[in-house]
Amino acid sequence: MDNRVLVTGAAGFIGSNLCERLIADGYYVTAIDSFTDYYDPGRKRMNLSNIISHKNFELIEEDINSCDIREIISDSRCVFHLAAQAGVRMSWGKEFSVYVDSNILTTQKILEALKENKRTKLVYSSSSSVYGQTDKLPMCEDQILKPVSPYGVTKLSGEHLCELYRINFGVNTLSLRYFTVYGPRQRPDMAFSRFIIAALTGGEIEIYGDGRQTRDFTFVSDAVEANIATMQYDGKETIFNIGGGSRVSVLEVLEILKNRISENFDIAFLDRAKGDVLDTWADTSVAKRELGFSPRIDLEEGIEREIEWYRNFLTSNKQGR
Ligand SMILES: NC(=O)c1ccc[n+]([C@@H]2O[C@H](COP(=O)([O-])OP(=O)(O)OC[C@H]3O[C@@H](n4cnc5c(N)ncnc54)[C@H](O)[C@@H]3O)[C@@H](O)[C@H]2O)c1
């Protein structure tokens, strides 16, 4: 039991990085993922290629909403719940039902399974999108939450459900609010991925808005570290901001890419997307005090690592590997 953990959304960007770290630390990892087609499922298989054959790793290819999750969880010390439909822009309109299924119903199903199982801890992957548009910066865990996208609403619902099951049934839940995570294997719909691919291939970079919006960027290994620290935590706090401490504008990110890759790309400024906030900035003092969280990778180094990963990715794709 002490060495067994479950990771949901294990084939995704953050989930696969977390699984690798858990395997390296000697855990037995059960991984569940339904390989949704939001982006290429082949990429998700590649995400797991380093550990898929490891003796301590088991992959279950199922949708959480249609499998026996109680049985799958049974002897896990911790469930890291990362499975979700991500992406702000697609969350409007008819796709909203996908967000409800993957972000709210999955979470409720896991919480129901944990009602009778108090030994297992649930670490829920939440998001800075729960804050919405606010002038109160940096964002603190206890400020008013007013998400401005349907995606943010579903992530907040998941968080609220965790709190409800903790208070009413004693389920051991904690939530991590990540601020824009980036690094190797980043989802292809995210800004850095789109920018780096365009810069490496001489394409056009599309920016929503005027580029002066700011984000607190978090390198993926720091988000992974926060998950590990949360599994080991037994204090009183239940919600933590996880931000990398590298808050810059999109225009500043472009300058870094110009310096590191080339000036050889066009920029198209598009309308600001509905649901995108102007600024994010994490107050991480609670995570620092309680979890010992201290981001290690700054933006320059983190971007360099993501560029390197994309160079290799594009080369191996070209060679048809
Ligand atoms: N990447 C970020 O910057 C960021 C920021 C804040 C919060 N988050 C949260 O972190 C988590 C991981 O995000 P990511 O960027 O790695 O996304 P991702 O899309 O790469 O990974 C999510 C995985 O969940 C799987 N999945 C979706 N619905 C499922 C279901 N019903 N059953 C089983 N598997 C399912 C998908 O196939 C996918 O592989 C998500 O909960 C997301 O909301 C991410």
The ligand as an ORCA input file, in Angstrom:
! r2SCAN-3c Opt
* xyz 0 1
  N      -1.017     22.382    -18.384
  C      -1.345     23.409    -17.618
  O      -0.799     24.528    -17.743
  C      -2.385     23.266    -16.542
  C      -2.702     24.399    -15.768
  C      -3.657     24.275    -14.759
  C      -4.266     23.047    -14.510
  N      -3.950     21.984    -15.298
  C      -4.608     20.690    -14.996
  O      -3.613     19.699    -14.942
  C      -4.138     18.451    -15.417
  C      -3.247     17.889    -16.522
  O      -3.204     18.822    -17.605
  P      -2.323     18.558    -18.900
  O      -1.908     19.869    -19.433
  O      -1.303     17.507    -18.602
  O      -3.462     17.970    -19.889
  P      -3.433     16.730    -20.928
  O      -4.610     16.943    -21.814
  O      -2.104     16.602    -21.553
  O      -3.683     15.481    -19.973
  C      -4.974     15.094    -19.512
  C      -5.157     13.605    -19.792
  O      -6.414     13.185    -19.246
  C      -6.952     12.200    -20.116
  N      -8.404     12.129    -19.868
  C      -9.317     13.112    -20.133
  N     -10.545     12.704    -19.755
  C     -10.400     11.443    -19.245
  C     -11.314     10.491    -18.681
  N     -12.637     10.750    -18.591
  N     -10.821      9.296    -18.257
  C      -9.497      9.021    -18.364
  N      -8.589      9.892    -18.886
  C      -9.038     11.086    -19.310
  C      -6.586     12.662    -21.520
  O      -6.568     11.604    -22.454
  C      -5.200     13.265    -21.278
  O      -4.164     12.342    -21.594
  C      -5.577     18.746    -15.849
  O      -6.418     18.415    -14.781
  C      -5.575     20.255    -16.082
  O      -6.867     20.804    -15.888
  C      -3.028     22.068    -16.302
*
